[in-house]
Amino acid sequence: MEIRSDKSPIRKLFIVWLCLMALTIGTMIAGKVTSTASLGLYWIGGLMLVSFVKAKLILDYYLELKTAYGAWDKLFTSMIALLLIILTGIYIAQKL
């Protein structure tokens, strides 16, 4: 998810913000916020995918980890992925 670098930083952040707002709507759809029914595995997978993309955008563009020295970006991306995998595992274990 690379935003072109020829845009001003404010415009780039605004575009990322718009993407985050669209992904928030995706989170609401995947999380079935208007329903009291339990989510299935496909919906949980979609919810975790949207959550990962949102977290990655925030890490890369608002915290600027994509420009950080060393492996900080990989570390935080791995931590987010691990957290989402653990949450998915807890959901699956609770359903069994």
GUSE-75828 format. One record per residue (C-alpha): residue in three letters; x, y, z. Coordinates in steps of 0.05 Angstrom, whole numbers, padded with zeros to 5 digits, always signed. Example, Ala and Ser with C-alpha at 12.3 -4.5 7.8 and 13.67 -1.06 7.14 Angstrom:
<pts>
ALA+00246-00090+00156;SER+00273-00021+00143;
</pts>
This chain:
<pts>
MET+00000+00000+00000;GLU+00045+00055-00024;ILE+00018+00125-00031;ARG+00055+00163-00085;SER+00110+00207-00056;ASP+00101+00267-00102;LYS+00041+00290-00061;SER+00048+00338-00003;PRO+00051+00305+00066;ILE-00015+00336+00086;ARG-00050+00312+00023;LYS-00019+00242+00033;LEU-00044+00240+00105;PHE-00113+00263+00083;ILE-00117+00207+00031;VAL-00095+00156+00084;TRP-00148+00185+00131;LEU-00201+00175+00077;CYS-00177+00103+00068;LEU-00182+00093+00144;MET-00253+00120+00144;ALA-00272+00073+00087;LEU-00240+00015+00125;THR-00279+00035+00187;ILE-00343+00025+00147;GLY-00313-00042+00125;THR-00302-00059+00199;MET-00374-00043+00214;ILE-00398-00087+00158;ALA-00353-00145+00175;GLY-00369-00139+00249;LYS-00444-00137+00234;VAL-00454-00080+00283;THR-00530-00078+00272;SER-00540-00153+00285;THR-00541-00191+00350;ALA-00524-00256+00314;SER-00456-00288+00324;LEU-00403-00277+00271;GLY-00380-00335+00229;LEU-00308-00352+00212;TYR-00311-00316+00145;TRP-00336-00252+00178;ILE-00283-00257+00232;GLY-00230-00267+00178;GLY-00254-00205+00142;LEU-00256-00166+00206;MET-00184-00186+00223;LEU-00161-00169+00152;VAL-00192-00100+00154;SER-00164-00089+00224;PHE-00094-00109+00200;VAL-00097-00061+00141;LYS-00120-00004+00185;ALA-00065-00017+00236;LYS-00013-00021+00180;LEU-00036+00046+00151;ILE-00032+00079+00219;LEU+00037+00050+00233;ASP+00065+00069+00164;TYR+00036+00138+00153;TYR+00018+00168+00221;LEU+00074+00138+00262;GLU+00121+00137+00201;LEU+00149+00068+00217;LYS+00161+00054+00143;THR+00218+00104+00147;ALA+00245+00080+00214;TYR+00316+00055+00220;GLY+00324-00019+00229;ALA+00269-00070+00233;TRP+00218-00030+00274;ASP+00166-00034+00219;LYS+00172-00109+00214;LEU+00171-00116+00289;PHE+00107-00076+00299;THR+00073-00108+00238;SER+00090-00177+00266;MET+00063-00157+00334;ILE-00003-00133+00304;ALA-00008-00197+00262;LEU+00006-00240+00323;LEU-00046-00204+00364;LEU-00099-00213+00310;ILE-00081-00287+00303;ILE-00088-00296+00379;LEU-00155-00261+00379;THR-00179-00304+00321;GLY-00155-00366+00358;ILE-00192-00345+00421;TYR-00256-00334+00381;ILE-00249-00403+00348;ALA-00235-00437+00415;GLN-00295-00403+00446;LYS-00340-00429+00390;LEU-00317-00502+00398;
</pts>
